């Protein structure tokens, strides 16, 4: 049977720019249902992911609330370059959300595990 997929309804809530502060990221993580932030650059291309685990590790390592998330985000995130439901299910066995990006790496859809 495998994992059932949902599509994240309002992607914009989970997207942040890589130059924002850790404080801003914490506020956004607190406000979203799916606890992962998708980090984009100034061209709105997907470049990284940020989870509460990344934030906790950064704080334990001495990061301040002013630290830019570009210093703590995961710049080797898992994502799909095309719609692939099978691969999305495989990834969702290990992670919270799998973005699908277009040729410009802009996020077009985000798959999440069914709650």
C-alpha positions in Angstrom: 0.0 0.0 0.0 2.8 2.5 0.9 2.5 6.1 2.0 -0.6 8.1 1.0 0.3 11.5 -0.5 -1.3 14.9 0.0 -0.4 18.0 -1.9 0.4 21.0 0.3 -2.4 23.4 -0.3 -0.7 26.8 0.3 2.9 26.4 -0.6 3.6 30.1 0.0 3.3 29.7 3.7 6.3 27.2 3.7 8.6 29.2 1.4 11.1 31.7 2.8 14.1 33.5 1.3 17.6 32.4 2.3 18.6 35.8 3.6 16.0 35.9 6.5 16.9 35.6 10.1 16.6 32.5 12.3 14.0 34.4 14.3 11.8 34.9 11.3 12.2 31.2 10.4 11.2 30.2 13.9 8.1 32.3 13.6 7.2 30.8 10.2 7.8 27.2 11.5 5.5 27.9 14.4 2.8 29.2 12.0 2.7 26.3 9.5 1.2 22.9 9.7 3.9 21.1 7.8 7.1 21.7 9.8 9.6 22.3 7.0 10.5 25.5 5.3 11.5 25.6 1.6 14.3 28.0 1.1 14.5 30.0 -2.1 17.1 32.4 -3.5 16.5 35.9 -4.9 15.4 34.4 -8.2 12.8 32.2 -6.2 14.7 29.1 -7.1 14.6 26.3 -4.5 18.0 26.0 -2.9 17.5 24.5 0.6 15.2 23.1 3.3 15.0 24.1 6.9 13.4 21.9 9.6 13.0 22.4 13.4 15.8 19.9 13.8 18.1 22.1 11.8 17.1 25.0 14.0 17.7 23.1 17.2 21.2 22.0 16.1 22.1 25.6 15.1 21.0 27.0 18.4 23.0 24.3 20.3 26.0 25.2 18.1 25.7 28.9 19.2 23.5 30.5 16.5 21.7 33.7 17.5 18.2 34.8 16.5 19.9 37.2 14.0 21.8 34.4 12.2 20.8 34.2 8.6 19.2 30.9 7.7 21.6 30.5 4.8 24.2 29.5 7.5 22.0 26.7 8.9 19.7 25.4 6.1 20.2 22.1 4.4 21.6 23.0 0.9 21.4 19.4 -0.2 17.6 18.9 0.0 15.6 16.1 -1.6 13.3 17.2 -4.4 11.8 16.0 -7.6 12.4 17.5 -11.1 9.3 16.0 -12.5 6.1 14.4 -11.2 6.9 11.0 -9.9 4.4 9.7 -7.3 6.4 6.5 -6.7 9.6 8.4 -5.9 7.7 10.9 -3.8 6.3 8.0 -1.7 9.8 6.6 -1.2 11.2 9.9 -0.1 8.2 10.5 2.3 9.1 7.4 4.2 12.1 9.4 5.5 11.2 13.1 5.2 8.2 15.4 5.8 7.8 17.1 2.4 9.0 16.6 -1.2 8.9 19.6 -3.5 8.6 19.3 -7.2 10.5 22.0 -9.1 10.4 23.2 -12.7 13.3 23.7 -15.1 14.1 27.0 -13.3 14.0 25.2 -9.9 10.8 27.1 -8.9 8.6 25.1 -6.7 5.4 24.0 -8.5 4.0 21.4 -6.0 4.9 19.9 -2.6 4.0 16.4 -1.6 3.4 15.6 2.1 2.5 12.5 4.0 -1.2 12.1 4.7 -1.8 12.9 8.3 
